[in-house]
Amino acid sequence: MAAQHGLSHINLLPKDSFEFSALGKILKWTTTVGRILVVMTEFVVILAFASRFYFDKKLNDLNDEIEGKLAVIEGYAEVESSMREVLARQAVITESGSEAVNVEERISSISRAIPVGVSLSTMRIETKEVLLTGSAGSEGLFAQTLTNFKRAAEVSKVSLGQTSYDQGEGRVVFNITVTYK
């Protein structure tokens, strides 16, 4: 029993009271807090390492999505440029359409004024004017043409440009500018 008695009296705790002193308490608290900080830091590092895989996958997915959408946008680039060209042409046509000449009306007016026996070699229709070059079978037909243009209600002025007589063909060659209202 003596052996048991000796074992029960062994004191493994130090006899000094350093642990209970102010410096001992501060060191004990510092080591405890230090351990907690080390464990928390390791936890944050492990979370950062683990989350890296998640964010790498998400980044790859987003890059793939961007590449897909970029391909679609590049595919529409040609369509967009051709559409812009069409719209630019349409704007020009619409703009000129507001001041457009009714060609059918002008040609109808010219055909009513020109008698049989007068032929036109060129006709240029502009916004307010029509320039005619042609020939008449006689002076009378030429005079009738001028009179018909002067009497037309839609005509404001008739200007005679160059007039000549072609003796080889026996025709009057003329240039007339008809100005419309």
Secondary structure, 3 states (H helix, E strand, C coil): CHHHHHHHCCCCCCCCCHHHCHHHHHHHHHHHHHHHHHHHHHHHHHHHHHHHHHHHHHHHHHHHHHHHHHHHHHHHHHHHHHHHHHHHHHHHHHHHHHCCCCHHHHHHHHHHHCCCCEEEEEEEECCCEEEEEEEECCHHHHHHHHHHHHHCCCEEEEEEEEEEEECCCCEEEEEEEEEEC
